[in-house]
Amino acid sequence: MRCNNIMIKKIITILCIIILLCVTTYYIYKKTTVNIKLETESISHIKITGFGSISLDTDDKTKINTILEYLRSMKCYKNKKHKVHNNSPDINLIMYDENGTIIDRLEIYGDLAEYKGNQYKVFFMSYSNFEKLCKKLNDIK
């Protein structure tokens, strides 16, 4: 009987440690991750270029909002300045106002995003999903 009590206490202790580690990891993740705050009020045109068939050039507000929502959902953390991986971005997103003036730009280099002079480390950027989204939006008339 005494052996069973000791075993139960060990199991409870191990479970408490595992739960504590999970809660701590989740807290650190939530505390350090950010979403890139894209300023969207005056965007009336958007142009996306990238490798593969990542391409979109539209002034349709619904398409613009779909792209911006996708980008806002990207989880990343603020990064110190690092040298970018290559000279040209994998994805280049240019936002224009109603006069055709460039008002904003987001560039993604692999797992590194640059926006308004800040660098962000992107946790997960699925180029194939982004490519599918652009293709889907291009197919909508």
DSSP file (Angstrom, degrees, kcal/mol; ACC not computed):
  #  RESIDUE AA STRUCTURE BP1 BP2  ACC     N-H-->O    O-->H-N    N-H-->O    O-->H-N    TCO  KAPPA ALPHA  PHI   PSI    X-CA   Y-CA   Z-CA
    1    1 A M     >        0   0    0      0, 0.0     4,-1.8     0, 0.0     5,-0.1   0.000 360.0 360.0 360.0 -41.3    0.0    0.0    0.0
    2    2 A R  H  >  +     0   0    0      1,-0.2     4,-1.9     2,-0.2     5,-0.2   0.877 360.0  54.5 -63.8 -37.6    2.8    2.4    0.9
    3    3 A C  H  > S+     0   0    0      1,-0.2     4,-2.2     2,-0.2    -1,-0.2   0.871 105.8  52.7 -64.1 -38.8    4.4    1.7   -2.5
    4    4 A N  H  > S+     0   0    0      2,-0.2     4,-2.5     1,-0.2    -1,-0.2   0.892 107.6  51.2 -64.6 -40.4    1.2    2.6   -4.3
    5    5 A N  H  X S+     0   0    0     -4,-1.8     4,-2.2     2,-0.2    -2,-0.2   0.899 110.6  48.5 -64.1 -41.2    1.0    6.0   -2.5
    6    6 A I  H  X S+     0   0    0     -4,-1.9     4,-2.1     2,-0.2    -2,-0.2   0.912 112.1  49.2 -65.4 -42.4    4.6    6.8   -3.4
    7    7 A M  H  X S+     0   0    0     -4,-2.2     4,-2.3     2,-0.2    -2,-0.2   0.905 110.7  50.1 -64.0 -42.5    4.0    5.9   -7.0
    8    8 A I  H  X S+     0   0    0     -4,-2.5     4,-2.5     1,-0.2    -1,-0.2   0.910 110.1  50.6 -63.3 -42.7    0.8    8.1   -7.1
    9    9 A K  H  X S+     0   0    0     -4,-2.2     4,-2.4     2,-0.2    -1,-0.2   0.893 110.3  49.8 -62.4 -40.6    2.7   11.0   -5.6
   10   10 A K  H  X S+     0   0    0     -4,-2.1     4,-2.6     2,-0.2    -2,-0.2   0.916 111.4  48.5 -64.3 -43.2    5.5   10.7   -8.2
   11   11 A I  H  X S+     0   0    0     -4,-2.3     4,-2.5     2,-0.2    -2,-0.2   0.917 112.4  48.3 -64.0 -43.1    2.9   10.6  -11.1
   12   12 A I  H  X S+     0   0    0     -4,-2.5     4,-2.4     2,-0.2    -1,-0.2   0.908 111.9  49.9 -63.6 -42.1    1.1   13.6   -9.7
   13   13 A T  H  X S+     0   0    0     -4,-2.4     4,-2.1     2,-0.2    -2,-0.2   0.924 111.7  47.8 -62.7 -45.1    4.4   15.5   -9.4
   14   14 A I  H  X S+     0   0    0     -4,-2.6     4,-2.4     1,-0.2    -2,-0.2   0.916 112.2  49.5 -63.4 -43.6    5.4   14.6  -12.9
   15   15 A L  H  X S+     0   0    0     -4,-2.5     4,-2.6     1,-0.2    -1,-0.2   0.896 109.9  51.2 -62.6 -40.6    2.0   15.7  -14.3
   16   16 A C  H  X S+     0   0    0     -4,-2.4     4,-2.5     2,-0.2    -1,-0.2   0.901 110.4  49.2 -63.5 -40.5    2.2   19.0  -12.4
   17   17 A I  H  X S+     0   0    0     -4,-2.1     4,-2.4     2,-0.2    -2,-0.2   0.917 111.6  48.9 -65.2 -43.1    5.7   19.7  -13.8
   18   18 A I  H  X S+     0   0    0     -4,-2.4     4,-2.4     2,-0.2    -2,-0.2   0.926 112.6  47.6 -62.9 -44.6    4.5   18.9  -17.4
   19   19 A I  H  X S+     0   0    0     -4,-2.6     4,-2.6     2,-0.2     5,-0.2   0.916 111.7  50.8 -63.0 -42.9    1.5   21.2  -16.9
   20   20 A L  H  X S+     0   0    0     -4,-2.5     4,-2.4     1,-0.2    -2,-0.2   0.903 110.6  48.9 -61.8 -42.1    3.7   23.9  -15.5
   21   21 A L  H  X S+     0   0    0     -4,-2.4     4,-2.6     2,-0.2    -1,-0.2   0.909 112.1  48.9 -64.7 -41.5    6.1   23.6  -18.5
   22   22 A C  H  X S+     0   0    0     -4,-2.4     4,-2.4     2,-0.2    -2,-0.2   0.928 112.8  46.6 -63.8 -45.3    3.2   23.8  -21.0
   23   23 A V  H  X S+     0   0    0     -4,-2.6     4,-2.4     2,-0.2    -2,-0.2   0.909 113.7  48.8 -64.3 -42.1    1.6   26.8  -19.3
   24   24 A T  H  X S+     0   0    0     -4,-2.4     4,-2.5    -5,-0.2     5,-0.2   0.920 112.0  48.6 -64.3 -44.4    5.0   28.6  -19.2
   25   25 A T  H  X S+     0   0    0     -4,-2.6     4,-2.4     1,-0.2    -2,-0.2   0.920 112.6  48.1 -62.0 -44.1    5.7   27.8  -22.8
   26   26 A Y  H  X S+     0   0    0     -4,-2.4     4,-2.7     2,-0.2     5,-0.2   0.906 111.3  50.8 -63.2 -42.4    2.3   29.1  -23.9
   27   27 A Y  H  X S+     0   0    0     -4,-2.4     4,-2.3     2,-0.2    -2,-0.2   0.923 111.5  47.1 -61.9 -45.4    2.7   32.3  -21.8
   28   28 A I  H  X S+     0   0    0     -4,-2.5     4,-2.0     2,-0.2     5,-0.2   0.914 112.3  50.9 -63.7 -42.2    6.1   33.0  -23.4
   29   29 A Y  H  X S+     0   0    0     -4,-2.4     4,-1.9     1,-0.2    -2,-0.2   0.939 113.4  43.9 -59.7 -48.4    4.8   32.3  -26.9
   30   30 A K  H  < S+     0   0    0     -4,-2.7    -1,-0.2     1,-0.2    -2,-0.2   0.845 114.5  50.8 -67.2 -33.2    1.8   34.7  -26.4
   31   31 A K  H  < S+     0   0    0     -4,-2.3    -1,-0.2    -5,-0.2    -2,-0.2   0.828 117.7  36.5 -74.1 -32.5    4.0   37.3  -24.8
   32   32 A T  H  < S+     0   0    0     -4,-2.0    46,-0.5    -5,-0.2     2,-0.2   0.681  97.5  88.0 -98.8 -19.3    6.6   37.4  -27.5
   33   33 A T     <  +     0   0    0     -4,-1.9     2,-0.3    -5,-0.2    44,-0.3  -0.553  51.4 177.2 -84.9 148.0    4.6   36.9  -30.7
   34   34 A V  B     -A   76   0A   0     42,-3.9    42,-2.0    -2,-0.2     2,-0.4  -0.915  26.5-128.4-137.0 163.3    3.1   39.8  -32.5
   35   35 A N        -     0   0    0     -2,-0.3     2,-0.4    40,-0.2    40,-0.1  -0.936  38.1-105.9-109.6 141.6    1.1   40.3  -35.7
   36   36 A I        -     0   0    0     38,-0.4     2,-1.3    -2,-0.4    38,-0.1  -0.529  31.6-134.3 -68.0 124.8    2.4   42.9  -38.1
   37   37 A K        -     0   0    0     -2,-0.4     2,-0.4     2,-0.0    -1,-0.1  -0.680  23.4-164.6 -86.0  94.8    0.1   45.9  -37.8
   38   38 A L        -     0   0    0     -2,-1.3     2,-0.7    30,-0.1    66,-0.0  -0.666  17.0-133.6 -82.0 130.9   -0.7   46.8  -41.4
   39   39 A E        +     0   0    0     -2,-0.4     3,-0.0     1,-0.1    -1,-0.0  -0.764  35.8 165.2 -85.5 118.8   -2.2   50.3  -41.8
   40   40 A T    >   +     0   0    0     -2,-0.7     3,-1.1     1,-0.1    -1,-0.1   0.432  37.1 102.1-119.4  -1.4   -5.1   49.8  -44.2
   41   41 A E  T 3  S+     0   0    0      1,-0.3    -1,-0.1     3,-0.0    -2,-0.0   0.895  93.3  30.1 -57.8 -46.5   -7.3   52.8  -44.1
   42   42 A S  T 3  S+     0   0    0     -3,-0.0     2,-0.5    55,-0.0    56,-0.3   0.221  84.7 125.6-104.1  15.9   -6.2   54.5  -47.3
   43   43 A I    <   +     0   0    0     -3,-1.1    54,-0.2     1,-0.2     3,-0.1  -0.623  17.2 156.4 -76.9 123.6   -5.2   51.5  -49.4
   44   44 A S        +     0   0    0     52,-2.8     2,-0.3    -2,-0.5    53,-0.2   0.460  65.3  30.9-122.0  -7.6   -7.1   51.5  -52.7
   45   45 A H  E     -B   96   0A   0     51,-1.5    51,-2.9    19,-0.0     2,-0.4  -0.993  61.7-167.7-150.2 144.6   -4.8   49.3  -54.8
   46   46 A I  E     -BC  95  58A   0     12,-2.9    12,-2.4    -2,-0.3     2,-0.4  -0.997   2.0-169.3-137.0 140.4   -2.4   46.5  -54.0
   47   47 A K  E     -BC  94  57A   0     47,-2.5    47,-3.0    -2,-0.4     2,-0.5  -0.991   5.9-174.1-132.6 125.5    0.3   44.8  -56.1
   48   48 A I  E     +BC  93  56A   0      8,-3.8     8,-2.2    -2,-0.4     2,-0.3  -0.973   5.5 173.9-121.5 129.9    2.0   41.6  -55.1
   49   49 A T  E     +BC  92  55A   0     43,-2.2    43,-3.2    -2,-0.5     2,-0.3  -0.966  14.7 136.8-129.2 151.6    4.9   40.0  -56.9
   50   50 A G  E     -B   91   0A   0      4,-1.1    41,-0.2    -2,-0.3    40,-0.1  -0.971  52.2 -57.7-172.5-178.3    6.9   37.0  -55.9
   51   51 A F  S >  S+     0   0    0     39,-1.5     3,-1.3    -2,-0.3     2,-0.2  -0.313 103.3  11.6 -75.6 163.4    8.5   33.8  -57.0
   52   52 A G  T 3  S-     0   0    0      1,-0.2    -2,-0.2    -2,-0.0     0, 0.0  -0.486 132.9 -34.4  69.2-140.5    6.4   31.1  -58.7
   53   53 A S  T 3  S+     0   0    0     -2,-0.2     2,-1.0    -4,-0.1    -1,-0.2   0.030  91.2 137.6-104.1  27.5    3.0   32.3  -59.6
   54   54 A I    <   +     0   0    0     -3,-1.3    -4,-1.1    -4,-0.1     2,-0.3  -0.636  31.6 131.8 -73.4 106.1    2.6   34.6  -56.6
   55   55 A S  E     +C   49   0A   0     -2,-1.0     2,-0.3    -6,-0.2    -6,-0.2  -0.948  22.6 159.6-160.7 134.0    1.1   37.6  -58.3
   56   56 A L  E     +C   48   0A   0     -8,-2.2    -8,-3.8    -2,-0.3     2,-0.4  -0.924   7.6 176.2-157.8 134.0   -1.8   39.9  -57.7
   57   57 A D  E     +C   47   0A   0     -2,-0.3     2,-0.3   -10,-0.2   -10,-0.2  -0.879  31.1 140.1-140.9 103.5   -2.6   43.4  -59.0
   58   58 A T  E     -C   46   0A   0    -12,-2.4   -12,-2.9    -2,-0.4    -2,-0.0  -0.972  47.5-165.1-148.4 155.8   -6.0   44.7  -57.9
   59   59 A D        +     0   0    0     -2,-0.3     2,-0.5   -14,-0.2    -1,-0.1   0.167  57.1 124.1-120.7  12.2   -8.1   47.6  -56.7
   60   60 A D     >  -     0   0    0      1,-0.2     4,-2.5   -14,-0.1     5,-0.2  -0.642  56.1-148.2 -74.1 119.4  -11.0   45.3  -55.6
   61   61 A K  H  > S+     0   0    0     -2,-0.5     4,-2.7     1,-0.2     5,-0.2   0.849  95.3  54.7 -60.6 -36.7  -11.6   46.1  -51.9
   62   62 A T  H  > S+     0   0    0      2,-0.2     4,-2.0     1,-0.2    -1,-0.2   0.928 111.1  44.4 -64.4 -44.3  -12.7   42.5  -51.1
   63   63 A K  H  > S+     0   0    0      2,-0.2     4,-2.3     1,-0.2    -2,-0.2   0.901 113.0  51.8 -65.7 -41.4   -9.5   41.0  -52.6
   64   64 A I  H  X S+     0   0    0     -4,-2.5     4,-2.6     1,-0.2    -2,-0.2   0.935 110.8  47.6 -60.5 -46.7   -7.4   43.6  -50.8
   65   65 A N  H  X S+     0   0    0     -4,-2.7     4,-2.4     1,-0.2    -1,-0.2   0.865 109.3  54.1 -64.4 -36.3   -9.1   42.8  -47.5
   66   66 A T  H  X S+     0   0    0     -4,-2.0     4,-2.0     2,-0.2    -1,-0.2   0.935 111.8  44.2 -63.0 -46.2   -8.6   39.1  -48.0
   67   67 A I  H  X S+     0   0    0     -4,-2.3     4,-2.4     1,-0.2    -2,-0.2   0.929 114.0  49.7 -63.8 -45.1   -4.9   39.5  -48.6
   68   68 A L  H  X S+     0   0    0     -4,-2.6     4,-2.5     1,-0.2    -2,-0.2   0.879 109.5  51.4 -65.0 -37.2   -4.5   41.9  -45.6
   69   69 A E  H  X S+     0   0    0     -4,-2.4     4,-1.4     2,-0.2    -1,-0.2   0.902 109.5  50.7 -64.5 -40.6   -6.4   39.5  -43.3
   70   70 A Y  H  < S+     0   0    0     -4,-2.0     4,-0.4     1,-0.2     3,-0.2   0.933 113.4  44.9 -61.1 -45.6   -4.1   36.6  -44.4
   71   71 A L  H >< S+     0   0    0     -4,-2.4     3,-1.1     1,-0.2   -35,-0.4   0.868 109.7  55.0 -68.8 -36.3   -1.0   38.8  -43.7
   72   72 A R  H 3< S+     0   0    0     -4,-2.5    -1,-0.2     1,-0.2    -2,-0.2   0.801 102.2  59.0 -65.6 -27.3   -2.4   40.0  -40.4
   73   73 A S  T 3< S+     0   0    0     -4,-1.4    -1,-0.2    -3,-0.2     2,-0.2   0.610  78.6 112.2 -79.6 -10.8   -2.9   36.4  -39.3
   74   74 A M    <   -     0   0    0     -3,-1.1     2,-0.5    -4,-0.4   -38,-0.4  -0.449  64.2-139.2 -64.6 128.6    0.8   35.6  -39.7
   75   75 A K        +     0   0    0     49,-0.2    48,-2.6    -2,-0.2    49,-0.6  -0.767  39.7 143.2 -89.2 131.6    2.5   34.9  -36.3
   76   76 A C  E     -AD  34 122A   0    -42,-2.0   -42,-3.9    -2,-0.5     2,-0.4  -0.939  38.8-127.2-153.6 173.9    5.9   36.5  -35.9
   77   77 A Y  E     - D   0 121A   0     44,-1.9    44,-2.8    -2,-0.3   -44,-0.1  -0.979  37.2 -94.4-131.7 150.0    8.1   38.1  -33.4
   78   78 A K  E     - D   0 120A   0    -46,-0.5     2,-0.3    -2,-0.4    42,-0.2  -0.361  47.4-155.4 -62.9 134.7   10.0   41.4  -33.6
   79   79 A N  E     - D   0 119A   0     40,-2.8    40,-0.6    -2,-0.1     2,-0.1  -0.811  15.3-116.5-115.6 148.9   13.5   40.7  -34.8
   80   80 A K        -     0   0    0     -2,-0.3     2,-0.3     1,-0.1    -1,-0.0  -0.426  58.1 -75.2 -72.1 162.1   16.7   42.6  -34.3
   81   81 A K        +     0   0    0     -2,-0.1     2,-0.3    38,-0.0    -1,-0.1  -0.432  62.8 170.4 -64.6 124.3   18.2   43.9  -37.6
   82   82 A H        -     0   0    0     -2,-0.3     2,-0.3    -3,-0.1     3,-0.0  -0.899  42.8 -92.8-127.6 159.6   19.8   41.1  -39.6
   83   83 A K        -     0   0    0     -2,-0.3     2,-0.0     1,-0.1     0, 0.0  -0.577  50.1-114.3 -70.1 132.8   21.1   40.9  -43.0
   84   84 A V        -     0   0    0     -2,-0.3    -1,-0.1     1,-0.1    26,-0.1  -0.305  21.1-116.1 -69.1 157.1   18.3   39.8  -45.3
   85   85 A H  S    S+     0   0    0     24,-0.2     2,-0.3    27,-0.1    -1,-0.1   0.782  87.6   0.5 -68.1 -30.1   18.8   36.4  -47.0
   86   86 A N  S    S-     0   0    0      1,-0.1    -2,-0.1     2,-0.0     4,-0.1  -0.917  74.1-102.3-151.7 174.5   18.9   37.7  -50.6
   87   87 A N  S    S+     0   0    0     -2,-0.3    -1,-0.1     1,-0.1    -3,-0.0   0.842 103.6  44.7 -75.5 -34.6   18.8   40.9  -52.6
   88   88 A S  S    S-     0   0    0     -3,-0.0    -1,-0.1     1,-0.0     4,-0.0  -0.903  90.7-112.1-114.2 141.7   15.2   40.6  -53.8
   89   89 A P        -     0   0    0      0, 0.0    20,-0.2     0, 0.0     3,-0.2  -0.299  11.0-134.7 -69.6 152.3   12.3   39.6  -51.6
   90   90 A D  S    S+     0   0    0     18,-2.1   -39,-1.5     1,-0.3     2,-0.4   0.866 100.1  22.1 -69.9 -36.9   10.4   36.4  -52.1
   91   91 A I  E    S-BE  50 108A   0     17,-1.8    17,-2.7   -41,-0.2     2,-0.5  -0.997  71.1-170.2-132.8 128.5    7.2   38.3  -51.8
   92   92 A N  E     -BE  49 107A   0    -43,-3.2   -43,-2.2    -2,-0.4     2,-0.6  -0.974   4.5-172.7-120.6 117.3    6.9   42.0  -52.4
   93   93 A L  E     -BE  48 106A   0     13,-2.9    13,-2.5    -2,-0.5     2,-0.5  -0.946   2.4-173.2-115.0 117.7    3.6   43.6  -51.4
   94   94 A I  E     -BE  47 105A   0    -47,-3.0   -47,-2.5    -2,-0.6     2,-0.4  -0.941   6.8-158.1-115.2 130.4    3.1   47.3  -52.4
   95   95 A M  E     -BE  46 104A   0      9,-2.7     8,-2.8    -2,-0.5     9,-1.6  -0.910  10.0-167.9-111.4 133.5    0.1   49.3  -51.3
   96   96 A Y  E     -BE  45 102A   0    -51,-2.9   -52,-2.8    -2,-0.4   -51,-1.5  -0.817  14.7-132.3-118.2 154.4   -1.1   52.4  -53.1
   97   97 A D    >   -     0   0    0      4,-2.1     3,-1.8    -2,-0.3   -54,-0.1  -0.324  47.7 -83.7 -90.7-175.2   -3.6   55.1  -52.3
   98   98 A E  T 3  S+     0   0    0    -56,-0.3   -55,-0.1     1,-0.3    -1,-0.0   0.693 128.9  56.7 -66.8 -17.7   -6.3   56.4  -54.7
   99   99 A N  T 3  S-     0   0    0      2,-0.1    -1,-0.3     0, 0.0     3,-0.1   0.436 118.9-107.7 -90.2  -0.5   -3.8   58.7  -56.5
  100  100 A G  S <  S+     0   0    0     -3,-1.8     2,-0.3     1,-0.3    -2,-0.1   0.586  72.5 143.1  84.9  10.4   -1.4   55.8  -57.3
  101  101 A T        -     0   0    0      1,-0.1    -4,-2.1     2,-0.0     2,-0.4  -0.677  58.4-113.4 -85.5 135.9    1.1   56.9  -54.7
  102  102 A I  E     +E   96   0A   0     -2,-0.3    -6,-0.3    -6,-0.2     3,-0.1  -0.543  40.9 169.0 -67.8 122.4    3.0   54.1  -52.8
  103  103 A I  E     +     0   0A   0     -8,-2.8     2,-0.3    -2,-0.4    -7,-0.2   0.636  60.7   5.7-108.6 -20.3    1.9   54.4  -49.2
  104  104 A D  E     -E   95   0A   0     -9,-1.6    -9,-2.7     2,-0.0     2,-0.3  -0.993  54.5-162.5-160.3 160.5    3.3   51.2  -47.8
  105  105 A R  E     -E   94   0A   0     -2,-0.3    11,-0.6   -11,-0.2     2,-0.4  -0.986   1.7-168.9-151.0 136.5    5.4   48.2  -48.6
  106  106 A L  E     -EF  93 115A   0    -13,-2.5   -13,-2.9    -2,-0.3     2,-0.4  -0.998  11.1-170.7-126.1 127.6    5.9   44.8  -47.0
  107  107 A E  E     -EF  92 114A   0      7,-2.2     7,-3.1    -2,-0.4     2,-0.5  -0.970   5.5-160.8-122.3 133.6    8.7   42.6  -48.1
  108  108 A I  E     -EF  91 113A   0    -17,-2.7   -18,-2.1    -2,-0.4   -17,-1.8  -0.961   7.3-176.3-118.8 124.0    9.2   38.9  -47.1
  109  109 A Y  E >   - F   0 112A   0      3,-3.9     3,-1.8    -2,-0.5     2,-0.5  -0.874  64.5 -66.2-116.8  93.1   12.6   37.3  -47.5
  110  110 A G  T 3  S-     0   0    0     -2,-0.6   -26,-0.0     1,-0.3   -19,-0.0  -0.486 121.3 -10.2  64.0-115.7   12.2   33.6  -46.5
  111  111 A D  T 3  S+     0   0    0     -2,-0.5    11,-3.0    -3,-0.1     2,-0.5   0.168 123.6  87.8-100.0  17.5   11.3   33.7  -42.8
  112  112 A L  E <   -FG 109 121A   0     -3,-1.8    -3,-3.9     9,-0.2     2,-0.4  -0.969  55.9-169.4-121.2 126.9   12.1   37.4  -42.4
  113  113 A A  E     -FG 108 120A   0      7,-3.1     7,-2.8    -2,-0.5     2,-0.5  -0.925   5.9-157.7-115.4 140.7    9.6   40.2  -43.1
  114  114 A E  E     +FG 107 119A   0     -7,-3.1    -7,-2.2    -2,-0.4     2,-0.3  -0.976  19.2 163.3-118.9 129.5   10.4   43.9  -43.3
  115  115 A Y  E >   -FG 106 118A   0      3,-2.5     3,-2.0    -2,-0.5    -9,-0.1  -0.950  68.5 -15.7-148.3 122.8    7.8   46.5  -42.7
  116  116 A K  T 3  S-     0   0    0    -11,-0.6     3,-0.1    -2,-0.3   -10,-0.1   0.863 127.1 -51.8  51.9  42.6    8.2   50.2  -42.0
  117  117 A G  T 3  S+     0   0    0      1,-0.3     2,-0.3     0, 0.0    -1,-0.3   0.405 116.5 111.8  80.1  -3.9   11.9   49.7  -41.1
  118  118 A N  E <   - G   0 115A   0     -3,-2.0    -3,-2.5   -37,-0.0     2,-0.4  -0.784  57.8-141.5-102.6 147.5   11.2   46.9  -38.6
  119  119 A Q  E     -DG  79 114A   0    -40,-0.6   -40,-2.8    -2,-0.3     2,-0.4  -0.869  15.0-169.2-107.2 143.2   12.2   43.3  -39.1
  120  120 A Y  E     -DG  78 113A   0     -7,-2.8    -7,-3.1    -2,-0.4     2,-0.6  -0.993  20.2-135.5-130.2 136.7   10.0   40.4  -38.1
  121  121 A K  E     -DG  77 112A   0    -44,-2.8   -44,-1.9    -2,-0.4     2,-0.5  -0.837  26.0-141.4 -89.3 119.9   10.8   36.7  -37.9
  122  122 A V  E     -D   76   0A   0    -11,-3.0     3,-0.3    -2,-0.6   -46,-0.2  -0.715   6.7-155.7 -88.3 125.8    7.9   34.9  -39.4
  123  123 A F  S    S+     0   0    0    -48,-2.6     2,-0.4    -2,-0.5    -1,-0.2   0.942  80.5   1.8 -65.2 -47.6    7.0   31.6  -37.6
  124  124 A F        +     0   0    0    -49,-0.6     2,-0.6     2,-0.0    -1,-0.3  -0.906  62.0 175.4-148.6 114.2    5.4   30.0  -40.5
  125  125 A M        -     0   0    0     -2,-0.4     2,-1.0    -3,-0.3     3,-0.1  -0.937  14.3-161.1-120.7 108.1    5.0   31.4  -44.0
  126  126 A S     >  -     0   0    0     -2,-0.6     4,-2.2     1,-0.2     5,-0.2  -0.768   6.7-174.3 -91.2 102.5    3.5   29.0  -46.4
  127  127 A Y  H  > S+     0   0    0     -2,-1.0     4,-2.8     1,-0.2    -1,-0.2   0.865  84.8  55.5 -64.3 -34.7    4.4   30.2  -49.8
  128  128 A S  H  > S+     0   0    0      2,-0.2     4,-2.4     1,-0.2    -1,-0.2   0.907 108.8  46.7 -67.1 -39.2    2.2   27.6  -51.5
  129  129 A N  H  > S+     0   0    0      2,-0.2     4,-2.3     1,-0.2    -2,-0.2   0.903 114.1  47.9 -67.1 -39.3   -0.8   28.7  -49.5
  130  130 A F  H  X S+     0   0    0     -4,-2.2     4,-2.5     2,-0.2    -2,-0.2   0.898 111.7  50.7 -66.3 -39.5   -0.1   32.3  -50.3
  131  131 A E  H  X S+     0   0    0     -4,-2.8     4,-2.6     2,-0.2    -2,-0.2   0.912 110.5  49.2 -63.1 -43.5    0.3   31.4  -54.0
  132  132 A K  H  X S+     0   0    0     -4,-2.4     4,-2.8     2,-0.2    -2,-0.2   0.895 110.2  51.6 -62.6 -40.4   -3.0   29.5  -53.9
  133  133 A L  H  X S+     0   0    0     -4,-2.3     4,-2.6     2,-0.2    -2,-0.2   0.938 111.3  46.5 -63.0 -46.4   -4.7   32.5  -52.3
  134  134 A C  H  X S+     0   0    0     -4,-2.5     4,-2.4     2,-0.2    -2,-0.2   0.914 113.6  49.0 -61.6 -42.5   -3.3   34.8  -55.0
  135  135 A K  H  X S+     0   0    0     -4,-2.6     4,-1.8     2,-0.2    -2,-0.2   0.925 111.5  49.5 -62.8 -44.0   -4.3   32.4  -57.8
  136  136 A K  H  X S+     0   0    0     -4,-2.8     4,-0.9     1,-0.2    -2,-0.2   0.916 112.7  46.8 -60.8 -44.2   -7.8   32.1  -56.3
  137  137 A L  H  < S+     0   0    0     -4,-2.6     3,-0.4     1,-0.2    -1,-0.2   0.861 110.5  53.0 -68.3 -34.9   -8.2   35.8  -56.1
  138  138 A N  H  < S+     0   0    0     -4,-2.4    -1,-0.2     1,-0.2    -2,-0.2   0.833 105.9  54.9 -67.5 -31.0   -6.9   36.3  -59.7
  139  139 A D  H  < S+     0   0    0     -4,-1.8     2,-0.4    -5,-0.2    -1,-0.2   0.722  89.1  90.4 -75.2 -20.8   -9.5   33.8  -60.9
  140  140 A I     <        0   0    0     -4,-0.9    -4,-0.0    -3,-0.4     0, 0.0  -0.630 360.0 360.0 -77.5 128.6  -12.4   35.8  -59.3
  141  141 A K              0   0    0     -2,-0.4    -1,-0.1     0, 0.0    -4,-0.0   0.404 360.0 360.0-102.4 360.0  -13.8   38.3  -61.8
